[in-house]
């Protein structure tokens, strides 16, 4: 095994941790270890949309994430969320339980058509930046639970009056 010897006080862009490991100097102590967030550690003080509850798990606030947000969304039975989009963030959704429906306005035909994407446990959904949409849970008995990951460090949510793009402002 090759071993790099860096004398104490050397300024070659490396720092030695108390345990003797050499690391690049720009990696701060908070980003040198894994972070566990247990279910009781989820944060509800995040941007909300009427008809659903978002819980933040991985973010700048919770674990010091720099460019990722991840959490859960719960939609009670027989409920529709308000229309919204997630700004410049790409959003990936994994369906944990229930049969949520994701509704958006399909603009590819001659006329805009409200389109419902029906899902079940194990399905994934990709929501591109700025696309107006809403979540629905048609099952009156079962709460829909999904895990969400976003390409922004915070949960960007812009609530809208409708699914059309008239209120969408690109930033």
N, C-alpha and C positions, 0 to 999 in steps of 0.2 A: 504494500500500500504506500503510495506517495504521500508524504506529509509536507505541507507548506509551513515553513517557520516564518512567523512574522514577529519581529522583536516588539516588546512592549513600547507603546508610544509611536509606532510606525503609522504613517499617514498614507498608506497605499489604497485608501477607500474601503478598508476592512476594519471591523472592530472585533474584539475578542469578548465573548460573553463571560459572565462569572464562571461558567462551567468549562471555559476554555475553547469553545467552538468559535471559529471565525465566520463572520457574516458580513455581507455588504453593509456599509455604514448607513445607507438610506432605508434599511428595514427596521422600523421601530419595534419596540418590545411587544406591542399589542398585536402585531401581525406575524409573530413567530410561533404561534401555537394555535391549536384547534379550539373552537368555542362551542359549547353545548348549550342549546336553548330548550329547556323542558317545556311541556305543555303549559304549566303554570307560569312560565316566564314570557308568554306571548303578550304583546302590548296592544291594547285596544285604542290608545290615543293616536290614531292615524286618520287620514282623510277618509271619510265615509260617504257612501251613496245610499240614499233611502231604499229600503227593502232588503238590505244585506248588511252583514257585519264583517269588517276586515280585522284580522289580527296579524300584527307584525311579528316576524320571527327573526329574520336576518336583515339587518340594515346598518346604517351608520350609527344610529342611536343604540342599537342592541349589541352589536359585535364589532363596530368600527369598520364595516364594509365600505369600500370606496366606490364601487360601481355596480352593486347588486342589491336588489330588494327581494325578499321572499316572505311569504306568509300564507295565511288561510283566509278563505271567504266562506261564510255560512249564509245560506239562503233558506229561510223557513219554508215549510210546505205551502203550496198554493200562493206563492208570492212572486211578484215581478220587481226587479230593481228599477231605479230610475235610469234613464239613458245617460251615458257618460263615455269619455275616452281617457286614455292614459298618456296624453302628450306625445313627446318624442320617444317614449319608452316602448320597446318591444315587450310583449307580455306572453308568457307561456303558462298554460293552465293544465293541471292534471286533476282529473275527476277521481276523488276518493270514494264518495258515496252519493247515493241519490241519482236522479236523472235530469240534471240541469239542461236547459236549452239556452243557447247563445244566439241572440237575434241582432242582425245588422241589415243595412240597406245595400243590396247588391246593385251596383251601378253599371254592370257590364252589358245589360240588354238594352232594348229600345227605350224602356221605361224603368225607373228605379223600382225594385221589388224588395219588400221586407222579407228577409230570408231567415229561417230558423234552423240552427244546427243542433240536432238532438244528440245527446251524449249519455254515457253510462260509466260506471266505475272502470278505471283503466284507460279511458280515452284521454287524449291530449288535444288541446286547442291552441292555436297561435293567433294572437291578436296583433296586427301590425300597428305601428305608430299612428296616432290620431284617428283611428277608425271608430266612429260612434257605434255603440252597441249597448245591450243590456242583457242581464241574466234573468232567467225565469225558472221557477221550480213548479211544474204543473202537478206534482204529486202532493195531495193534501196531507198525507201521513208522514212523509219522510223528508227530513232536512237534507238539502244538498250541501256537500262540503267539498271544496276544491283547494288545491295547493297552487299558489301563484308565484312565479318568478319574473322579475322585471330587470331590464338592462340599465335601470337607473338606481341610484342608491336610496332614493326615497320613493314612496308610493304616490306617484302623480295621478291625481284623479280630477277630471274636469266634468262636473255634472252639466247636463244639457237638457233643453226642453224636448228635443226630438232626435230621431236617428239621422236626419239629414245633416249635411256638412255646413249649413249656414252659420252655425255658432263656433265652428272650429277655426282657431287661429294658430297657424304654424309658427313655432318659435325657433 
